[in-house]
Amino acid sequence: MWLISLILEVILMSVALASPLKVYKLPNGATLVIKEREDTQAVALHVWFKVGSIYENYTQKGMAHFLEHMLFNGSEKYPYGQIDKIVEGYGGHINAGTSKEYTFYHIEIAKPYWKEGLEILYQLTQKPLLSEDMIEKEKPIVIEELRRGKDNPQDVLWEEFEALAYKVSNYRYPIIGFEDTIRKFTRKALLEFFNNFYQPRNMYIVIVGDVNPEEVKEEVLKTFGKEEGRPVARPDILPEPQQLESRFKEIEDKRLERSYWVIGWWAPPITSKEYYALLVLDQILGSGRTSLFYRELREKGLVYSISTYDFGRPRDNLFVIYAALDRKMYPEVRTKVFELLEKLKTELTDDEVEKAKDRIINSELFAREKVDSDAYYIGYSLTVAGTLDFYKYFTNNIRSVRKQDVIRVLEKYILGKPYNELLMVP
């Protein structure tokens, strides 16, 4: 009986998640996407902006992240500290995030209060005060966050790795910026950055839940629809030049009890057809207990942990292997990894590929069951991939991957190709 219930649940979930998207281009240039879902009483409201650390010039390093902090410091309608209390009073959740590609703000709230949530997001992202005194108050808070990151070996590891891999691209700079740039932020500079990027032509509004699309559109037009859309001044993003030789760096950190190893290759961007074969390869190599690396390295005691993933970028993407291990095991683990990659070219089976595809699709299906995750994938698709097709046809594109596609990506991007390798030791 439990099996029948599970199958029914999956079928109902699939039907709900397959609901068509309503996409509107507002007169001011903003994009509104609504997904009506009758299977839930929760509503996710997201506002995404195509701005992250890669869009900053050097004097602006850390500004996208700093602005994310500043927007919670009071708006025209809501004084400092009130927004969190209001959302929590409705039993909802509010948060934000800044990456190298995007910044987004989101509220998850019960169905009866979605209009209140929309008004809060509007005030938060379009009507912040950005007062001089709050800017100065926020600087030491962000600088302290930066220093805490320097005290975290894992943060240092990834910052060092990206600096090793990227020599030209803005991806080489940390999202949080630098202490000297943060200290020099002025209200004038922040307002210029805000007015350029936090406006309709650079905005994606995503709403998922049991809502009436026409009613949602009407409310959005009353709020975000009132703002003026302007051309976005976007800096040129220099492409990373072709890497001709592999790079290696070893760093010491006395705070460590074990070593960490990262090795990465240039990989297809998320906008390419090859990307789906890369995801299947990733699933086969390092995702979960059934993966090749887990069976051959973790279960045999050669590493404490090992995983693989890509950075999910539309340009200059990287695919990495990441392991925690004892320093003395590094030579053996490295040799074994390269042997396994080489053997996979001839030993990969159709059955392994099909099972990997099923795991990816099932994982995606269950992740999208939550309205906040569903809205996130829509926003990410629009803002980073630049098209809703990434969201809409993700499972179909995964299903279309064949064994030869996986092998082709392995050979084209990894086997015998230059890599970037970082070893952090105690």
Kinemage of the C-alpha trace (Angstrom):
@kinemage 1
@onewidth
@group {chain A} dominant
@subgroup {mainchain}
@vectorlist {calphas} color= white
{ca met a 1} P 0.000 0.000 0.000
{ca trp a 2} L 2.837 2.398 0.827
{ca leu a 3} L 4.247 1.884 -2.679
{ca ile a 4} L 0.913 2.811 -4.274
{ca ser a 5} L 0.746 5.927 -2.072
{ca leu a 6} L 4.277 6.908 -3.056
{ca ile a 7} L 3.540 6.459 -6.763
{ca leu a 8} L 0.349 8.509 -6.430
{ca glu a 9} L 2.245 11.238 -4.592
{ca val a 10} L 4.876 11.384 -7.331
{ca ile a 11} L 2.191 11.524 -10.052
{ca leu a 12} L 0.332 14.350 -8.288
{ca met a 13} L 3.596 16.181 -7.710
{ca ser a 14} L 4.549 15.811 -11.373
{ca val a 15} L 1.194 17.230 -12.465
{ca ala a 16} L 1.557 20.208 -10.094
{ca leu a 17} L 5.122 20.918 -11.159
{ca ala a 18} L 4.141 20.723 -14.821
{ca ser a 19} L 1.773 23.681 -14.455
{ca pro a 20} L 2.326 26.182 -17.273
{ca leu a 21} L 4.215 29.382 -16.571
{ca lys a 22} L 2.543 32.731 -17.146
{ca val a 23} L 5.178 35.139 -18.445
{ca tyr a 24} L 4.550 38.875 -18.752
{ca lys a 25} L 6.793 41.654 -19.989
{ca leu a 26} L 5.692 44.746 -18.102
{ca pro a 27} L 5.570 48.136 -19.891
{ca asn a 28} L 8.626 49.319 -17.940
{ca gly a 29} L 10.740 46.330 -19.024
{ca ala a 30} L 10.433 44.123 -15.932
{ca thr a 31} L 9.733 40.415 -16.445
{ca leu a 32} L 7.035 38.746 -14.351
{ca val a 33} L 6.722 34.957 -14.159
{ca ile a 34} L 3.822 33.318 -12.319
{ca lys a 35} L 3.398 29.638 -11.657
{ca glu a 36} L 0.015 28.700 -10.289
{ca arg a 37} L 0.131 25.657 -8.006
{ca glu a 38} L -2.959 24.323 -6.290
{ca asp a 39} L -1.033 21.661 -4.374
{ca thr a 40} L 0.203 24.060 -1.678
{ca gln a 41} L -0.942 26.796 0.699
{ca ala a 42} L 2.460 28.498 0.610
{ca val a 43} L 3.482 31.220 -1.815
{ca ala a 44} L 7.050 32.072 -2.823
{ca leu a 45} L 7.758 35.625 -3.953
{ca his a 46} L 11.164 36.296 -5.508
{ca val a 47} L 12.778 39.369 -7.047
{ca trp a 48} L 15.995 38.728 -8.991
{ca phe a 49} L 18.495 41.257 -10.340
{ca lys a 50} L 21.177 40.464 -12.876
{ca val a 51} L 23.962 41.913 -10.782
{ca gly a 52} L 26.674 40.226 -8.779
{ca ser a 53} L 30.352 40.726 -8.127
{ca ile a 54} L 31.396 40.143 -11.762
{ca tyr a 55} L 29.585 43.347 -12.743
{ca glu a 56} L 31.659 45.542 -10.409
{ca asn a 57} L 34.698 47.599 -11.353
{ca tyr a 58} L 37.632 47.515 -8.950
{ca thr a 59} L 36.496 50.451 -6.798
{ca gln a 60} L 33.092 48.753 -6.446
{ca lys a 61} L 34.404 45.380 -5.249
{ca gly a 62} L 31.917 44.089 -2.679
{ca met a 63} L 29.216 46.630 -3.574
{ca ala a 64} L 26.585 44.140 -4.770
{ca his a 65} L 26.888 42.245 -1.489
{ca phe a 66} L 27.010 45.453 0.561
{ca leu a 67} L 23.812 46.697 -1.075
{ca glu a 68} L 22.080 43.453 -0.175
{ca his a 69} L 22.827 44.286 3.479
{ca met a 70} L 21.788 47.912 3.073
{ca leu a 71} L 18.368 47.152 1.625
{ca phe a 72} L 17.320 45.660 4.970
{ca asn a 73} L 18.158 48.911 6.759
{ca gly a 74} L 14.898 50.730 6.191
{ca ser a 75} L 12.662 51.818 3.300
{ca glu a 76} L 10.269 54.689 2.644
{ca lys a 77} L 7.418 52.746 4.251
{ca tyr a 78} L 9.162 50.454 6.750
{ca pro a 79} L 11.685 51.692 9.338
{ca tyr a 80} L 14.836 49.729 10.128
{ca gly a 81} L 14.070 46.335 11.682
{ca gln a 82} L 10.343 46.364 10.923
{ca ile a 83} L 10.318 44.227 7.766
{ca asp a 84} L 11.632 41.106 9.499
{ca lys a 85} L 9.082 41.487 12.295
{ca ile a 86} L 6.178 41.888 9.879
{ca val a 87} L 7.115 38.845 7.818
{ca glu a 88} L 7.685 36.726 10.912
{ca gly a 89} L 4.342 37.946 12.265
{ca tyr a 90} L 2.685 36.409 9.211
{ca gly a 91} L 4.548 33.173 9.859
{ca gly a 92} L 6.709 33.784 6.805
{ca his a 93} L 10.408 33.796 6.007
{ca ile a 94} L 12.484 36.494 4.304
{ca asn a 95} L 16.059 36.351 3.066
{ca ala a 96} L 18.404 37.381 0.281
{ca gly a 97} L 21.574 36.239 -1.420
{ca thr a 98} L 24.363 37.642 -3.571
{ca ser a 99} L 26.457 35.593 -5.981
{ca lys a 100} L 28.944 36.425 -8.685
{ca glu a 101} L 26.113 36.492 -11.249
{ca tyr a 102} L 22.982 37.684 -9.438
{ca thr a 103} L 21.328 39.068 -6.321
{ca phe a 104} L 17.869 37.950 -5.218
{ca tyr a 105} L 15.391 38.691 -2.449
{ca his a 106} L 12.671 36.280 -1.441
{ca ile a 107} L 9.741 35.782 0.881
{ca glu a 108} L 7.933 32.509 1.577
{ca ile a 109} L 4.555 33.184 3.156
{ca ala a 110} L 1.102 31.677 3.679
{ca lys a 111} L -1.363 32.154 0.827
{ca pro a 112} L -3.612 34.755 2.579
{ca tyr a 113} L -0.667 37.169 2.975
{ca trp a 114} L 1.009 37.093 -0.450
{ca lys a 115} L -0.066 40.675 -1.242
{ca glu a 116} L 1.553 41.935 1.955
{ca gly a 117} L 4.684 39.972 1.035
{ca leu a 118} L 4.750 41.541 -2.425
{ca glu a 119} L 4.475 45.052 -0.977
{ca ile a 120} L 7.359 44.315 1.394
{ca leu a 121} L 9.572 43.060 -1.445
{ca tyr a 122} L 8.704 46.143 -3.444
{ca gln a 123} L 9.637 48.491 -0.620
{ca leu a 124} L 12.754 46.483 0.168
{ca thr a 125} L 14.161 46.465 -3.366
{ca gln a 126} L 12.808 49.696 -4.874
{ca lys a 127} L 12.401 52.168 -2.011
{ca pro a 128} L 15.400 51.724 0.329
{ca leu a 129} L 16.590 54.776 2.222
{ca leu a 130} L 20.318 54.056 1.875
{ca ser a 131} L 20.974 56.691 4.519
{ca glu a 132} L 24.466 57.954 5.190
{ca asp a 133} L 24.441 56.954 8.848
{ca met a 134} L 23.283 53.390 8.094
{ca ile a 135} L 25.970 53.040 5.420
{ca glu a 136} L 28.646 53.910 7.961
{ca lys a 137} L 27.022 51.620 10.521
{ca glu a 138} L 26.978 48.722 8.052
{ca lys a 139} L 30.625 48.980 6.967
{ca pro a 140} L 32.165 47.446 10.114
{ca ile a 141} L 29.509 44.709 10.087
{ca val a 142} L 30.412 43.650 6.554
{ca ile a 143} L 34.140 44.006 7.235
{ca glu a 144} L 33.745 41.721 10.239
{ca glu a 145} L 31.960 39.206 7.984
{ca leu a 146} L 34.909 39.440 5.590
{ca arg a 147} L 37.388 38.806 8.393
{ca arg a 148} L 35.394 35.814 9.639
{ca gly a 149} L 35.643 34.415 6.136
{ca lys a 150} L 39.423 34.775 6.278
{ca asp a 151} L 39.332 32.801 9.521
{ca asn a 152} L 37.496 29.956 7.780
{ca pro a 153} L 39.929 27.655 5.937
{ca gln a 154} L 37.181 26.474 3.581
{ca asp a 155} L 36.471 30.040 2.443
{ca val a 156} L 40.189 30.634 1.960
{ca leu a 157} L 40.494 27.399 -0.028
{ca trp a 158} L 37.871 28.387 -2.602
{ca glu a 159} L 39.066 31.981 -2.832
{ca glu a 160} L 42.589 30.726 -3.520
{ca phe a 161} L 41.340 28.201 -6.061
{ca glu a 162} L 39.415 30.778 -8.083
{ca ala a 163} L 42.399 33.119 -7.993
{ca leu a 164} L 44.516 30.254 -9.341
{ca ala a 165} L 42.079 29.408 -12.142
{ca tyr a 166} L 40.942 32.863 -13.236
{ca lys a 167} L 43.636 35.271 -14.418
{ca val a 168} L 41.563 37.823 -16.338
{ca ser a 169} L 37.885 37.268 -15.565
{ca asn a 170} L 36.125 39.070 -12.723
{ca tyr a 171} L 35.313 35.628 -11.325
{ca arg a 172} L 38.743 35.812 -9.677
{ca tyr a 173} L 37.522 38.358 -7.131
{ca pro a 174} L 35.603 37.424 -3.934
{ca ile a 175} L 31.918 38.355 -3.720
{ca ile a 176} L 32.382 40.177 -0.425
{ca gly a 177} L 35.078 42.439 -1.882
{ca phe a 178} L 38.044 43.896 0.003
{ca glu a 179} L 38.355 45.849 3.201
{ca asp a 180} L 39.853 48.881 1.470
{ca thr a 181} L 37.079 49.103 -1.148
{ca ile a 182} L 34.292 48.629 1.428
{ca arg a 183} L 35.662 51.406 3.635
{ca lys a 184} L 35.601 53.822 0.688
{ca phe a 185} L 31.973 53.228 -0.315
{ca thr a 186} L 29.999 56.491 -0.428
{ca arg a 187} L 26.274 57.087 -0.601
{ca lys a 188} L 26.703 58.648 -4.028
{ca ala a 189} L 28.519 55.584 -5.390
{ca leu a 190} L 25.981 53.197 -3.844
{ca leu a 191} L 23.054 55.157 -5.299
{ca glu a 192} L 24.634 55.105 -8.768
{ca phe a 193} L 25.123 51.340 -8.541
{ca phe a 194} L 21.614 50.848 -7.159
{ca asn a 195} L 19.897 53.041 -9.755
{ca asn a 196} L 21.679 51.264 -12.591
{ca phe a 197} L 21.055 47.661 -11.563
{ca tyr a 198} L 18.005 47.686 -9.242
{ca gln a 199} L 15.487 48.740 -11.860
{ca pro a 200} L 12.865 47.099 -14.089
{ca arg a 201} L 15.005 46.371 -17.136
{ca asn a 202} L 17.323 44.331 -14.941
{ca met a 203} L 14.599 42.692 -12.836
{ca tyr a 204} L 12.795 39.343 -12.774
{ca ile a 205} L 9.787 38.895 -10.490
{ca val a 206} L 8.854 35.261 -9.814
{ca ile a 207} L 5.755 34.144 -7.892
{ca val a 208} L 4.893 30.498 -7.270
{ca gly a 209} L 1.889 29.203 -5.333
{ca asp a 210} L -1.881 28.936 -5.212
{ca val a 211} L -2.555 32.387 -6.657
{ca asn a 212} L -4.647 33.902 -9.431
{ca pro a 213} L -2.235 35.031 -12.169
{ca glu a 214} L -4.374 37.969 -13.273
{ca glu a 215} L -4.704 39.197 -9.691
{ca val a 216} L -0.953 38.850 -9.191
{ca lys a 217} L -0.218 40.749 -12.397
{ca glu a 218} L -2.531 43.572 -11.281
{ca glu a 219} L -0.790 43.872 -7.898
{ca val a 220} L 2.664 43.796 -9.500
{ca leu a 221} L 1.663 46.581 -11.874
{ca lys a 222} L 0.590 48.653 -8.841
{ca thr a 223} L 4.004 48.216 -7.227
{ca phe a 224} L 6.999 47.239 -9.368
{ca gly a 225} L 5.116 48.335 -12.492
{ca lys a 226} L 5.227 51.973 -11.345
{ca glu a 227} L 9.012 52.162 -11.483
{ca glu a 228} L 10.818 53.638 -14.474
{ca gly a 229} L 12.839 51.291 -16.652
{ca arg a 230} L 16.178 52.547 -17.959
{ca pro a 231} L 18.975 51.113 -20.112
{ca val a 232} L 21.404 49.089 -17.966
{ca ala a 233} L 25.054 50.145 -18.140
{ca arg a 234} L 26.799 46.794 -17.894
{ca pro a 235} L 30.588 46.465 -17.945
{ca asp a 236} L 32.307 44.151 -20.403
{ca ile a 237} L 33.076 40.761 -18.885
{ca leu a 238} L 36.451 39.739 -20.242
{ca pro a 239} L 36.593 36.073 -21.226
{ca glu a 240} L 39.238 33.947 -19.592
{ca pro a 241} L 41.986 33.213 -22.156
{ca gln a 242} L 42.662 29.614 -23.122
{ca gln a 243} L 44.742 27.831 -20.484
{ca leu a 244} L 47.700 26.072 -22.099
{ca glu a 245} L 49.356 24.457 -19.091
{ca ser a 246} L 48.168 23.004 -15.796
{ca arg a 247} L 48.659 25.012 -12.607
{ca phe a 248} L 49.407 23.725 -9.117
{ca lys a 249} L 49.571 25.525 -5.785
{ca glu a 250} L 50.127 24.214 -2.262
{ca ile a 251} L 49.249 26.336 0.751
{ca glu a 252} L 49.614 25.723 4.471
{ca asp a 253} L 47.043 26.482 7.141
{ca lys a 254} L 47.986 25.602 10.711
{ca arg a 255} L 44.337 25.578 11.750
{ca leu a 256} L 43.721 22.398 9.738
{ca glu a 257} L 43.666 18.855 11.079
{ca arg a 258} L 43.437 17.299 7.609
{ca ser a 259} L 44.272 18.302 4.058
{ca tyr a 260} L 41.940 19.479 1.313
{ca trp a 261} L 42.411 18.950 -2.392
{ca val a 262} L 40.653 20.683 -5.279
{ca ile a 263} L 41.289 20.039 -8.944
{ca gly a 264} L 39.232 21.635 -11.698
{ca trp a 265} L 38.920 21.698 -15.474
{ca trp a 266} L 37.229 24.184 -17.791
{ca ala a 267} L 33.725 22.946 -18.522
{ca pro a 268} L 30.787 23.691 -20.829
{ca pro a 269} L 28.601 26.639 -19.791
{ca ile a 270} L 25.094 26.046 -18.498
{ca thr a 271} L 23.692 27.485 -21.712
{ca ser a 272} L 25.157 24.698 -23.876
{ca lys a 273} L 23.707 21.320 -24.831
{ca glu a 274} L 26.904 19.684 -23.557
{ca tyr a 275} L 26.121 20.900 -20.066
{ca tyr a 276} L 23.542 18.172 -19.504
{ca ala a 277} L 26.099 15.486 -20.332
{ca leu a 278} L 28.419 17.150 -17.814
{ca leu a 279} L 25.711 16.866 -15.148
{ca val a 280} L 25.339 13.155 -15.873
{ca leu a 281} L 29.121 12.730 -15.701
{ca asp a 282} L 29.117 14.576 -12.375
{ca gln a 283} L 26.421 12.258 -11.027
{ca ile a 284} L 28.414 9.189 -12.085
{ca leu a 285} L 31.710 10.398 -10.664
{ca gly a 286} L 30.991 12.090 -7.372
{ca ser a 287} L 27.349 12.551 -6.401
{ca gly a 288} L 26.312 10.376 -3.501
{ca arg a 289} L 27.159 6.948 -2.134
{ca thr a 290} L 26.614 5.171 -5.439
{ca ser a 291} L 29.156 7.327 -7.274
{ca leu a 292} L 32.414 5.972 -8.659
{ca phe a 293} L 34.688 8.076 -6.473
{ca tyr a 294} L 32.740 7.294 -3.326
{ca arg a 295} L 32.985 3.544 -3.953
{ca glu a 296} L 36.625 3.538 -5.003
{ca leu a 297} L 38.051 6.169 -2.673
{ca arg a 298} L 35.762 6.871 0.292
{ca glu a 299} L 34.662 3.285 0.986
{ca lys a 300} L 38.252 2.076 0.669
{ca gly a 301} L 39.475 4.577 3.244
{ca leu a 302} L 41.637 6.692 0.941
{ca val a 303} L 39.725 9.923 1.656
{ca tyr a 304} L 37.456 11.270 4.375
{ca ser a 305} L 35.095 12.665 1.742
{ca ile a 306} L 35.027 13.310 -1.982
{ca ser a 307} L 32.555 15.057 -4.272
{ca thr a 308} L 32.288 16.628 -7.703
{ca tyr a 309} L 30.297 19.522 -9.099
{ca asp a 310} L 30.456 22.429 -11.500
{ca phe a 311} L 30.119 26.134 -10.782
{ca gly a 312} L 26.947 26.524 -12.884
{ca arg a 313} L 28.193 29.515 -14.853
{ca pro a 314} L 27.140 30.809 -18.290
{ca arg a 315} L 30.754 31.522 -19.192
{ca asp a 316} L 34.167 30.280 -18.036
{ca asn a 317} L 32.570 27.425 -16.123
{ca leu a 318} L 34.614 24.974 -14.048
{ca phe a 319} L 34.109 21.330 -13.107
{ca val a 320} L 35.868 20.357 -9.877
{ca ile a 321} L 36.752 17.375 -7.750
{ca tyr a 322} L 36.988 18.170 -4.043
{ca ala a 323} L 38.347 15.848 -1.360
{ca ala a 324} L 39.275 15.859 2.332
{ca leu a 325} L 42.199 13.539 3.031
{ca asp a 326} L 45.417 12.957 4.951
{ca arg a 327} L 48.432 14.668 3.390
{ca lys a 328} L 50.262 11.359 3.018
{ca met a 329} L 47.397 9.950 0.937
{ca tyr a 330} L 47.471 12.759 -1.623
{ca pro a 331} L 49.785 11.087 -4.210
{ca glu a 332} L 47.809 7.837 -4.152
{ca val a 333} L 44.429 9.573 -4.314
{ca arg a 334} L 45.511 11.826 -7.171
{ca thr a 335} L 46.858 8.888 -9.165
{ca lys a 336} L 43.709 6.864 -8.505
{ca val a 337} L 41.435 9.713 -9.627
{ca phe a 338} L 43.251 10.061 -12.934
{ca glu a 339} L 43.171 6.270 -13.445
{ca leu a 340} L 39.420 6.149 -12.793
{ca leu a 341} L 38.779 9.026 -15.202
{ca glu a 342} L 40.779 7.295 -17.914
{ca lys a 343} L 39.094 3.918 -17.353
{ca leu a 344} L 35.639 5.478 -17.445
{ca lys a 345} L 36.163 6.276 -21.129
{ca thr a 346} L 36.091 2.574 -21.988
{ca glu a 347} L 34.158 1.051 -19.086
{ca leu a 348} L 31.129 3.334 -18.815
{ca thr a 349} L 27.891 1.449 -19.471
{ca asp a 350} L 24.508 2.525 -20.806
{ca asp a 351} L 22.931 1.271 -17.584
{ca glu a 352} L 25.116 3.555 -15.440
{ca val a 353} L 24.141 6.512 -17.589
{ca glu a 354} L 20.431 5.717 -17.344
{ca lys a 355} L 20.593 5.322 -13.565
{ca ala a 356} L 22.484 8.613 -13.229
{ca lys a 357} L 19.858 10.376 -15.339
{ca asp a 358} L 17.063 8.962 -13.179
{ca arg a 359} L 18.764 10.203 -10.002
{ca ile a 360} L 19.173 13.708 -11.428
{ca ile a 361} L 15.555 13.898 -12.595
{ca asn a 362} L 14.145 12.508 -9.338
{ca ser a 363} L 16.274 14.893 -7.287
{ca glu a 364} L 15.082 17.827 -9.389
{ca leu a 365} L 11.473 16.720 -9.075
{ca phe a 366} L 11.566 16.527 -5.285
{ca ala a 367} L 13.521 19.798 -4.976
{ca arg a 368} L 10.925 21.658 -7.020
{ca glu a 369} L 8.137 20.338 -4.792
{ca lys a 370} L 8.859 23.231 -2.426
{ca val a 371} L 7.555 26.535 -3.767
{ca asp a 372} L 10.695 28.415 -2.717
{ca ser a 373} L 12.952 25.972 -4.600
{ca asp a 374} L 10.652 26.053 -7.605
{ca ala a 375} L 10.783 29.854 -7.682
{ca tyr a 376} L 14.564 29.760 -7.232
{ca tyr a 377} L 15.063 27.543 -10.283
{ca ile a 378} L 12.866 29.835 -12.375
{ca gly a 379} L 14.770 32.935 -11.240
{ca tyr a 380} L 18.129 31.266 -11.782
{ca ser a 381} L 17.099 30.151 -15.259
{ca leu a 382} L 16.101 33.679 -16.259
{ca thr a 383} L 18.943 35.564 -14.610
{ca val a 384} L 21.930 33.263 -15.131
{ca ala a 385} L 21.041 31.053 -18.107
{ca gly a 386} L 19.208 33.952 -19.726
{ca thr a 387} L 16.230 31.856 -20.793
{ca leu a 388} L 13.303 30.034 -19.221
{ca asp a 389} L 14.118 27.061 -21.446
{ca phe a 390} L 16.766 25.997 -18.942
{ca tyr a 391} L 14.016 25.522 -16.355
{ca lys a 392} L 11.273 24.285 -18.667
{ca tyr a 393} L 13.260 21.655 -20.550
{ca phe a 394} L 15.787 20.601 -17.925
{ca thr a 395} L 14.446 17.076 -17.450
{ca asn a 396} L 13.950 16.555 -21.181
{ca asn a 397} L 17.528 17.608 -21.837
{ca ile a 398} L 18.799 15.237 -19.157
{ca arg a 399} L 16.742 12.382 -20.645
{ca ser a 400} L 18.288 13.021 -24.063
{ca val a 401} L 21.848 12.398 -22.839
{ca arg a 402} L 23.465 9.222 -24.133
{ca lys a 403} L 26.609 7.354 -23.125
{ca gln a 404} L 28.541 8.755 -26.077
{ca asp a 405} L 27.622 12.304 -24.991
{ca val a 406} L 29.107 11.714 -21.536
{ca ile a 407} L 32.291 10.217 -22.985
{ca arg a 408} L 32.572 13.087 -25.461
{ca val a 409} L 32.456 15.657 -22.638
{ca leu a 410} L 34.974 13.636 -20.611
{ca glu a 411} L 37.400 13.579 -23.528
{ca lys a 412} L 36.824 17.141 -24.697
{ca tyr a 413} L 37.139 18.887 -21.341
{ca ile a 414} L 38.989 16.631 -18.897
{ca leu a 415} L 41.201 13.827 -20.199
{ca gly a 416} L 44.596 15.238 -21.109
{ca lys a 417} L 43.402 18.828 -20.710
{ca pro a 418} L 45.027 21.569 -18.572
{ca tyr a 419} L 43.677 21.802 -15.045
{ca asn a 420} L 43.991 23.928 -11.916
{ca glu a 421} L 44.990 22.111 -8.732
{ca leu a 422} L 45.157 23.360 -5.165
{ca leu a 423} L 46.333 21.417 -2.111
{ca met a 424} L 45.773 22.899 1.343
{ca val a 425} L 47.743 21.162 4.087
{ca pro a 426} L 48.050 21.581 7.880
